[in-house]
């Protein structure tokens, strides 16, 4: 299998399968002198970790990360990158491969079972192998490092809709997103009860539902990205689309731009105190002509319902026989919940990569 690497200068290769002994990543191109603590990486992994509430898979993985290379450790425990590849490892400790015995030769509708089999001639049915959302733990580890490459960069995400239930944007509170009482990464405190009741019903029915996630990067310097084939928003969209189960991405006001006039869509400007332009709105999502404006980079992505459900679905097996498929085991009733820190990681990696590319081409930031 090829294409396990993304990025140009900040290059991330992920490896490992859902039910293998471990998974991890290798970050190549990370500049020397980036300072962090192991706890910084672990904190992001803990946000993505399964089993944190009844609304996600009950697989019990501590997701403890080890940094194997590319750093030197100072006396106080601070890790400093050396400029060589940074390798990180996360062990799998709670695999239950027997849960997937019934689908060893059956293709789950909506899953990658059939396409993997038709492409490679075989597939890892144990949790989906590389097609599992388990792979994204390695991306989150890489993203935690990427956040430190760009000075002043802040990347945050929030879940803004589950199925037909949406937040009230007038009640948006970033401080609530990571509140211990918030199992959904929602920025709207009042939406917790609404999401909980809705998802409890979905879960008890043995079904699943999709979600919409918004990610925002602040502190992005103006000038990142290149016209035509190296656009910043192009690469952000590609990075977010690479996340398992993502079926749509929009930048800024996205598809809404097709329903409004040019006057409504244009981000007007005035001169700021330092002479630099001040934008009066941000419908472009921080990117114009593929190049960052200095405003927050804003993107949203749609996550489809989890394909592994208890409701019988019609399918075929590897021999072409018509069958019904019921997927047992431990699965997220809404995989979009844990997609929030994954989306943040992919946005951070993309911006770090473009930051280094811009610095390499122009010699300045």
TORMI-129280 format. One record per residue (C-alpha): residue in three letters; residue number from 1; x, y, z. Coordinates in nm, 3 decimals. Example, Ala and Ser with C-alpha at 12.3 -4.5 7.8 and 13.67 -1.06 7.14 Angstrom:
("ALA"; 1; (1.230; -0.450; 0.780)) ("SER"; 2; (1.367; -0.106; 0.714)) 
This chain:
("UNK"; 1; (0.000; 0.000; 0.000)) ("UNK"; 2; (0.140; 0.336; -0.106)) ("UNK"; 3; (0.037; 0.693; -0.016)) ("UNK"; 4; (0.079; 0.681; 0.361)) ("UNK"; 5; (0.255; 1.019; 0.368)) ("UNK"; 6; (0.121; 1.374; 0.347)) ("UNK"; 7; (0.289; 1.714; 0.343)) ("UNK"; 8; (0.589; 1.852; 0.153)) ("UNK"; 9; (0.842; 1.996; 0.401)) ("UNK"; 10; (0.655; 1.899; 0.718)) ("UNK"; 11; (0.599; 1.541; 0.606)) ("UNK"; 12; (0.400; 1.291; 0.811)) ("UNK"; 13; (0.398; 0.917; 0.748)) ("UNK"; 14; (0.154; 0.710; 0.951)) ("UNK"; 15; (0.175; 0.334; 0.993)) ("UNK"; 16; (-0.006; 0.053; 1.172)) ("UNK"; 17; (-0.350; -0.108; 1.181)) ("UNK"; 18; (-0.649; -0.107; 1.413)) ("UNK"; 19; (-0.579; -0.454; 1.552)) ("UNK"; 20; (-0.202; -0.471; 1.508)) ("UNK"; 21; (0.039; -0.449; 1.801)) ("UNK"; 22; (0.094; -0.075; 1.757)) ("UNK"; 23; (0.057; 0.225; 1.530)) ("UNK"; 24; (0.246; 0.548; 1.497)) ("UNK"; 25; (0.394; 0.817; 1.278)) ("UNK"; 26; (0.723; 0.952; 1.151)) ("UNK"; 27; (0.747; 1.330; 1.114)) ("UNK"; 28; (1.018; 1.427; 0.867)) ("UNK"; 29; (1.117; 1.788; 0.814)) ("UNK"; 30; (1.033; 1.918; 1.159)) ("UNK"; 31; (1.273; 2.209; 1.221)) ("UNK"; 32; (1.534; 2.172; 1.495)) ("UNK"; 33; (1.483; 2.354; 1.822)) ("UNK"; 34; (1.109; 2.292; 1.862)) ("UNK"; 35; (1.053; 2.251; 2.235)) ("UNK"; 36; (0.773; 2.042; 2.386)) ("UNK"; 37; (0.693; 1.795; 2.659)) ("UNK"; 38; (0.560; 1.445; 2.620)) ("UNK"; 39; (0.253; 1.564; 2.812)) ("UNK"; 40; (0.179; 1.809; 2.528)) ("UNK"; 41; (0.144; 1.521; 2.282)) ("UNK"; 42; (-0.042; 1.303; 2.531)) ("UNK"; 43; (-0.296; 1.576; 2.607)) ("UNK"; 44; (-0.407; 1.585; 2.244)) ("UNK"; 45; (-0.423; 1.206; 2.223)) ("UNK"; 46; (-0.636; 1.198; 2.537)) ("UNK"; 47; (-0.890; 1.425; 2.369)) ("UNK"; 48; (-0.925; 1.176; 2.080)) ("UNK"; 49; (-0.899; 0.866; 2.297)) ("UNK"; 50; (-1.187; 0.613; 2.283)) ("UNK"; 51; (-1.399; 0.517; 2.583)) ("UNK"; 52; (-1.432; 0.868; 2.731)) ("UNK"; 53; (-1.814; 0.863; 2.735)) ("UNK"; 54; (-2.109; 0.644; 2.642)) ("UNK"; 55; (-2.138; 0.833; 2.315)) ("UNK"; 56; (-1.819; 0.688; 2.163)) ("UNK"; 57; (-1.669; 0.343; 2.117)) ("UNK"; 58; (-1.603; 0.163; 2.446)) ("UNK"; 59; (-1.270; 0.024; 2.327)) ("UNK"; 60; (-1.030; 0.091; 2.617)) ("UNK"; 61; (-0.707; 0.227; 2.477)) ("UNK"; 62; (-0.480; 0.446; 2.694)) ("UNK"; 63; (-0.311; 0.576; 2.376)) ("UNK"; 64; (0.013; 0.629; 2.566)) ("UNK"; 65; (0.265; 0.782; 2.329)) ("UNK"; 66; (0.641; 0.720; 2.314)) ("UNK"; 67; (0.883; 0.941; 2.123)) ("UNK"; 68; (1.150; 0.713; 1.978)) ("UNK"; 69; (1.372; 0.949; 1.780)) ("UNK"; 70; (1.443; 1.300; 1.664)) ("UNK"; 71; (1.470; 1.468; 2.005)) ("UNK"; 72; (1.709; 1.529; 2.290)) ("UNK"; 73; (1.582; 1.551; 2.645)) ("UNK"; 74; (1.683; 1.831; 2.878)) ("UNK"; 75; (1.724; 1.795; 3.252)) ("UNK"; 76; (1.373; 1.919; 3.325)) ("UNK"; 77; (1.214; 1.670; 3.084)) ("UNK"; 78; (1.166; 1.912; 2.796)) ("UNK"; 79; (1.214; 1.749; 2.456)) ("UNK"; 80; (1.390; 1.946; 2.184)) ("UNK"; 81; (1.375; 1.843; 1.819)) ("UNK"; 82; (1.708; 1.787; 1.648)) ("UNK"; 83; (1.590; 1.823; 1.287)) ("UNK"; 84; (1.604; 1.449; 1.226)) ("UNK"; 85; (1.287; 1.239; 1.182)) ("UNK"; 86; (1.062; 1.234; 1.489)) ("UNK"; 87; (0.912; 0.888; 1.536)) ("UNK"; 88; (0.620; 0.831; 1.774)) ("UNK"; 89; (0.463; 0.501; 1.877)) ("UNK"; 90; (0.124; 0.419; 2.031)) ("UNK"; 91; (0.057; 0.059; 2.138)) ("UNK"; 92; (-0.277; -0.114; 2.088)) ("UNK"; 93; (-0.379; -0.294; 2.408)) ("UNK"; 94; (-0.754; -0.365; 2.378)) ("UNK"; 95; (-0.810; -0.543; 2.047)) ("UNK"; 96; (-1.100; -0.789; 2.023)) ("UNK"; 97; (-1.043; -0.938; 1.681)) ("UNK"; 98; (-1.296; -1.217; 1.742)) ("UNK"; 99; (-1.574; -0.958; 1.727)) ("UNK"; 100; (-1.513; -0.938; 1.352)) ("UNK"; 101; (-1.518; -1.309; 1.272)) ("UNK"; 102; (-1.868; -1.290; 1.122)) ("UNK"; 103; (-1.762; -1.036; 0.860)) ("UNK"; 104; (-1.433; -1.195; 0.757)) ("UNK"; 105; (-1.575; -1.268; 0.412)) ("UNK"; 106; (-1.871; -1.029; 0.412)) ("UNK"; 107; (-1.860; -0.671; 0.289)) ("UNK"; 108; (-2.013; -0.412; 0.521)) ("UNK"; 109; (-2.226; -0.165; 0.322)) ("UNK"; 110; (-2.083; 0.185; 0.345)) ("UNK"; 111; (-1.744; 0.060; 0.462)) ("UNK"; 112; (-1.418; 0.017; 0.271)) ("UNK"; 113; (-1.431; -0.364; 0.286)) ("UNK"; 114; (-1.514; -0.417; -0.080)) ("UNK"; 115; (-1.288; -0.147; -0.222)) ("UNK"; 116; (-0.986; -0.268; -0.021)) ("UNK"; 117; (-1.049; -0.625; -0.135)) ("UNK"; 118; (-1.091; -0.534; -0.501)) ("UNK"; 119; (-0.777; -0.316; -0.499)) ("UNK"; 120; (-0.536; -0.536; -0.300)) ("UNK"; 121; (-0.689; -0.880; -0.336)) ("UNK"; 122; (-0.724; -0.911; 0.042)) ("UNK"; 123; (-0.828; -0.704; 0.340)) ("UNK"; 124; (-0.779; -0.690; 0.714)) ("UNK"; 125; (-1.131; -0.746; 0.848)) ("UNK"; 126; (-1.023; -0.690; 1.209)) ("UNK"; 127; (-1.163; -0.346; 1.270)) ("UNK"; 128; (-1.091; -0.241; 0.914)) ("UNK"; 129; (-0.710; -0.235; 0.938)) ("UNK"; 130; (-0.582; 0.090; 0.787)) ("UNK"; 131; (-0.940; 0.194; 0.705)) ("UNK"; 132; (-1.017; 0.219; 1.076)) ("UNK"; 133; (-1.043; 0.553; 1.255)) ("UNK"; 134; (-0.783; 0.406; 1.491)) ("UNK"; 135; (-0.519; 0.518; 1.237)) ("UNK"; 136; (-0.597; 0.881; 1.318)) ("UNK"; 137; (-0.433; 0.861; 1.661)) ("UNK"; 138; (-0.099; 0.893; 1.482)) ("UNK"; 139; (-0.220; 1.205; 1.300)) ("UNK"; 140; (-0.316; 1.365; 1.629)) ("UNK"; 141; (0.032; 1.298; 1.767)) ("UNK"; 142; (0.187; 1.463; 1.461)) ("UNK"; 143; (-0.054; 1.755; 1.485)) ("UNK"; 144; (0.046; 1.820; 1.844)) ("UNK"; 145; (0.401; 1.874; 1.722)) ("UNK"; 146; (0.289; 2.079; 1.420)) ("UNK"; 147; (0.115; 2.332; 1.646)) ("UNK"; 148; (0.457; 2.436; 1.777)) ("UNK"; 149; (0.618; 2.500; 1.439)) ("UNK"; 150; (0.434; 2.826; 1.364)) ("UNK"; 151; (0.489; 3.094; 1.633)) ("UNK"; 152; (0.161; 3.211; 1.782)) ("UNK"; 153; (-0.053; 2.954; 1.600)) ("UNK"; 154; (-0.372; 2.849; 1.779)) ("UNK"; 155; (-0.586; 2.573; 1.627)) ("UNK"; 156; (-0.924; 2.489; 1.774)) ("UNK"; 157; (-1.220; 2.281; 1.667)) ("UNK"; 158; (-1.579; 2.223; 1.767)) ("UNK"; 159; (-1.866; 1.993; 1.678)) ("UNK"; 160; (-2.147; 2.209; 1.538)) ("UNK"; 161; (-2.408; 1.948; 1.439)) ("UNK"; 162; (-2.499; 1.585; 1.501)) ("UNK"; 163; (-2.743; 1.451; 1.246)) ("UNK"; 164; (-3.037; 1.690; 1.234)) ("UNK"; 165; (-2.945; 1.865; 1.560)) ("UNK"; 166; (-2.733; 2.182; 1.544)) ("UNK"; 167; (-2.580; 2.427; 1.788)) ("UNK"; 168; (-2.691; 2.788; 1.835)) ("UNK"; 169; (-2.394; 2.988; 1.710)) ("UNK"; 170; (-2.506; 3.286; 1.918)) ("UNK"; 171; (-2.408; 3.083; 2.225)) ("UNK"; 172; (-2.059; 2.989; 2.097)) ("UNK"; 173; (-1.813; 2.953; 2.386)) ("UNK"; 174; (-1.465; 2.821; 2.307)) ("UNK"; 175; (-1.391; 2.771; 2.677)) ("UNK"; 176; (-1.672; 2.515; 2.700)) ("UNK"; 177; (-1.544; 2.291; 2.419)) ("UNK"; 178; (-1.302; 2.100; 2.643)) ("UNK"; 179; (-1.508; 2.126; 2.962)) ("UNK"; 180; (-1.512; 1.790; 3.150)) ("UNK"; 181; (-1.893; 1.804; 3.145)) ("UNK"; 182; (-1.897; 1.831; 2.764)) ("UNK"; 183; (-1.875; 1.490; 2.590)) ("UNK"; 184; (-1.933; 1.637; 2.243)) ("UNK"; 185; (-1.672; 1.914; 2.190)) ("UNK"; 186; (-1.972; 2.144; 2.135)) ("UNK"; 187; (-1.924; 2.520; 2.190)) ("UNK"; 188; (-2.290; 2.556; 2.293)) ("UNK"; 189; (-2.356; 2.449; 2.653)) ("UNK"; 190; (-2.729; 2.411; 2.596)) ("UNK"; 191; (-2.676; 2.169; 2.307)) ("UNK"; 192; (-2.530; 1.898; 2.534)) ("UNK"; 193; (-2.868; 1.776; 2.656)) ("UNK"; 194; (-3.011; 1.792; 2.304)) ("UNK"; 195; (-2.723; 1.593; 2.155)) ("UNK"; 196; (-2.728; 1.343; 2.444)) ("UNK"; 197; (-3.099; 1.260; 2.407)) ("UNK"; 198; (-3.070; 1.237; 2.029)) ("UNK"; 199; (-2.760; 1.016; 2.032)) ("UNK"; 200; (-2.893; 0.792; 2.309)) ("UNK"; 201; (-3.189; 0.709; 2.086)) ("UNK"; 202; (-2.961; 0.641; 1.790)) ("UNK"; 203; (-2.731; 0.423; 1.998)) ("UNK"; 204; (-3.012; 0.220; 2.153)) ("UNK"; 205; (-3.151; 0.154; 1.806)) ("UNK"; 206; (-2.816; -0.001; 1.709)) ("UNK"; 207; (-2.768; 0.268; 1.446)) ("UNK"; 208; (-2.533; 0.562; 1.386)) ("UNK"; 209; (-2.545; 0.921; 1.266)) ("UNK"; 210; (-2.316; 1.176; 1.102)) ("UNK"; 211; (-2.181; 1.509; 1.224)) ("UNK"; 212; (-2.042; 1.846; 1.116)) ("UNK"; 213; (-1.713; 1.974; 1.260)) ("UNK"; 214; (-1.565; 2.323; 1.234)) ("UNK"; 215; (-1.193; 2.393; 1.275)) ("UNK"; 216; (-1.033; 2.736; 1.310)) ("UNK"; 217; (-0.665; 2.835; 1.294)) ("UNK"; 218; (-0.573; 3.175; 1.438)) ("UNK"; 219; (-0.233; 3.341; 1.420)) ("UNK"; 220; (-0.178; 3.227; 1.059)) ("UNK"; 221; (0.064; 3.469; 0.889)) ("UNK"; 222; (-0.052; 3.637; 0.570)) ("UNK"; 223; (0.112; 3.503; 0.255)) ("UNK"; 224; (0.103; 3.127; 0.310)) ("UNK"; 225; (0.007; 2.922; 0.006)) ("UNK"; 226; (0.081; 2.951; -0.364)) ("UNK"; 227; (-0.148; 3.025; -0.659)) ("UNK"; 228; (-0.283; 2.757; -0.892)) ("UNK"; 229; (-0.157; 2.417; -0.767)) ("UNK"; 230; (-0.026; 2.494; -0.418)) ("UNK"; 231; (-0.321; 2.678; -0.269)) ("UNK"; 232; (-0.354; 2.677; 0.108)) ("UNK"; 233; (-0.728; 2.610; 0.099)) ("UNK"; 234; (-0.672; 2.333; -0.156)) ("UNK"; 235; (-0.435; 2.155; 0.080)) ("UNK"; 236; (-0.657; 2.216; 0.383)) ("UNK"; 237; (-0.947; 2.056; 0.196)) ("UNK"; 238; (-0.732; 1.759; 0.090)) ("UNK"; 239; (-0.603; 1.709; 0.445)) ("UNK"; 240; (-0.951; 1.713; 0.595)) ("UNK"; 241; (-1.091; 1.490; 0.321)) ("UNK"; 242; (-0.821; 1.234; 0.402)) ("UNK"; 243; (-0.976; 1.175; 0.745)) ("UNK"; 244; (-1.171; 0.851; 0.760)) ("UNK"; 245; (-1.547; 0.895; 0.698)) ("UNK"; 246; (-1.522; 1.259; 0.583)) ("UNK"; 247; (-1.743; 1.320; 0.278)) ("UNK"; 248; (-1.740; 1.697; 0.237)) ("UNK"; 249; (-1.529; 2.006; 0.315)) ("UNK"; 250; (-1.596; 2.377; 0.287)) ("UNK"; 251; (-1.371; 2.678; 0.348)) ("UNK"; 252; (-1.513; 2.997; 0.498)) ("UNK"; 253; (-1.879; 3.033; 0.408)) ("UNK"; 254; (-1.830; 2.751; 0.157)) ("UNK"; 255; (-2.141; 2.643; -0.028)) ("UNK"; 256; (-2.331; 2.939; 0.112)) ("UNK"; 257; (-2.129; 3.154; -0.129)) ("UNK"; 258; (-2.330; 3.004; -0.415)) ("UNK"; 259; (-2.652; 3.148; -0.270)) ("UNK"; 260; (-2.555; 3.511; -0.204)) ("UNK"; 261; (-2.455; 3.815; -0.409)) ("UNK"; 262; (-2.108; 3.952; -0.473)) ("UNK"; 263; (-2.179; 4.244; -0.240)) ("UNK"; 264; (-2.268; 4.005; 0.041)) ("UNK"; 265; (-1.976; 3.772; -0.021)) ("UNK"; 266; (-1.692; 4.025; -0.052)) ("UNK"; 267; (-1.481; 4.077; 0.260)) ("UNK"; 268; (-1.446; 4.455; 0.260)) ("UNK"; 269; (-1.129; 4.620; 0.391)) ("UNK"; 270; (-1.024; 4.936; 0.570)) ("UNK"; 271; (-0.681; 5.063; 0.668)) ("UNK"; 272; (-0.564; 4.968; 1.015)) ("UNK"; 273; (-0.361; 5.175; 1.259)) ("UNK"; 274; (-0.037; 5.024; 1.128)) ("UNK"; 275; (-0.135; 5.074; 0.766)) ("UNK"; 276; (-0.213; 4.708; 0.711)) ("UNK"; 277; (-0.562; 4.626; 0.585)) ("UNK"; 278; (-0.834; 4.531; 0.830)) ("UNK"; 279; (-1.102; 4.295; 0.700)) ("UNK"; 280; (-1.460; 4.372; 0.799)) ("UNK"; 281; (-1.572; 4.009; 0.759)) ("UNK"; 282; (-1.422; 3.667; 0.687)) ("UNK"; 283; (-1.647; 3.488; 0.443)) ("UNK"; 284; (-1.337; 3.371; 0.254)) ("UNK"; 285; (-1.223; 3.173; 0.558)) ("UNK"; 286; (-0.884; 3.341; 0.572)) ("UNK"; 287; (-0.774; 3.247; 0.219)) ("UNK"; 288; (-0.792; 3.446; -0.106)) ("UNK"; 289; (-0.643; 3.319; -0.432)) ("UNK"; 290; (-0.505; 3.024; -0.238)) ("UNK"; 291; (-0.298; 3.255; -0.013)) ("UNK"; 292; (-0.366; 3.329; 0.353)) ("UNK"; 293; (-0.493; 3.678; 0.438)) ("UNK"; 294; (-0.381; 3.681; 0.801)) ("UNK"; 295; (-0.738; 3.625; 0.918)) ("UNK"; 296; (-0.840; 3.301; 1.090)) ("UNK"; 297; (-0.846; 3.004; 0.855)) ("UNK"; 298; (-1.191; 2.848; 0.892)) ("UNK"; 299; (-1.303; 2.512; 0.755)) ("UNK"; 300; (-1.590; 2.273; 0.814)) ("UNK"; 301; (-1.614; 1.906; 0.728)) ("UNK"; 302; (-1.896; 1.655; 0.717)) ("UNK"; 303; (-1.849; 1.311; 0.873)) ("UNK"; 304; (-2.076; 1.031; 0.755)) ("UNK"; 305; (-2.252; 0.789; 0.993)) ("UNK"; 306; (-2.040; 0.501; 1.120)) ("UNK"; 307; (-2.078; 0.211; 0.876)) ("UNK"; 308; (-2.050; -0.060; 1.144)) ("UNK"; 309; (-2.405; -0.089; 1.282)) ("UNK"; 310; (-2.629; -0.355; 1.438)) ("UNK"; 311; (-2.915; -0.299; 1.195)) ("UNK"; 312; (-2.909; -0.576; 0.929)) ("UNK"; 313; (-2.800; -0.443; 0.588)) ("UNK"; 314; (-2.809; -0.623; 0.254)) ("UNK"; 315; (-2.473; -0.702; 0.098)) ("UNK"; 316; (-2.266; -0.974; -0.069)) ("UNK"; 317; (-1.973; -1.185; 0.044)) ("UNK"; 318; (-1.637; -1.251; -0.122)) ("UNK"; 319; (-1.789; -1.536; -0.323)) ("UNK"; 320; (-2.071; -1.322; -0.459)) ("UNK"; 321; (-2.342; -1.466; -0.238)) ("UNK"; 322; (-2.616; -1.230; -0.123)) ("UNK"; 323; (-2.606; -1.192; 0.257)) ("UNK"; 324; (-2.723; -0.970; 0.541)) ("UNK"; 325; (-2.456; -0.802; 0.749)) ("UNK"; 326; (-2.477; -0.715; 1.119)) ("UNK"; 327; (-2.160; -0.564; 1.264)) ("UNK"; 328; (-2.100; -0.642; 1.629)) ("UNK"; 329; (-1.822; -0.508; 1.846)) ("UNK"; 330; (-1.753; -0.162; 1.988)) ("UNK"; 331; (-1.819; 0.125; 1.753)) ("UNK"; 332; (-1.884; 0.498; 1.770)) ("UNK"; 333; (-2.254; 0.578; 1.723)) ("UNK"; 334; (-2.123; 0.913; 1.594)) ("UNK"; 335; (-1.762; 0.899; 1.482)) ("UNK"; 336; (-1.776; 1.273; 1.418)) ("UNK"; 337; (-1.740; 1.347; 1.789)) ("UNK"; 338; (-1.381; 1.224; 1.807)) ("UNK"; 339; (-1.311; 1.381; 1.467)) ("UNK"; 340; (-1.273; 1.722; 1.632)) ("UNK"; 341; (-0.910; 1.678; 1.754)) ("UNK"; 342; (-0.832; 1.492; 1.430)) ("UNK"; 343; (-0.950; 1.787; 1.221)) ("UNK"; 344; (-0.745; 2.020; 1.437)) ("UNK"; 345; (-0.437; 1.803; 1.383)) ("UNK"; 346; (-0.474; 1.795; 1.005)) ("UNK"; 347; (-0.525; 2.172; 0.989)) ("UNK"; 348; (-0.219; 2.228; 1.211)) ("UNK"; 349; (-0.003; 1.998; 0.996)) ("UNK"; 350; (-0.113; 2.171; 0.676)) ("UNK"; 351; (-0.039; 2.519; 0.807)) ("UNK"; 352; (0.298; 2.410; 0.949)) ("UNK"; 353; (0.389; 2.264; 0.610)) ("UNK"; 354; (0.289; 2.583; 0.425)) ("UNK"; 355; (0.473; 2.795; 0.681)) ("UNK"; 356; (0.797; 2.608; 0.611)) ("UNK"; 357; (0.736; 2.614; 0.234)) ("UNK"; 358; (0.678; 2.989; 0.243)) ("UNK"; 359; (0.990; 3.047; 0.452)) ("UNK"; 360; (1.193; 2.831; 0.216)) ("UNK"; 361; (1.073; 3.013; -0.095)) ("UNK"; 362; (1.078; 3.372; 0.026)) ("UNK"; 363; (1.327; 3.359; 0.314)) ("UNK"; 364; (1.087; 3.552; 0.534)) ("UNK"; 365; (0.761; 3.529; 0.726)) 
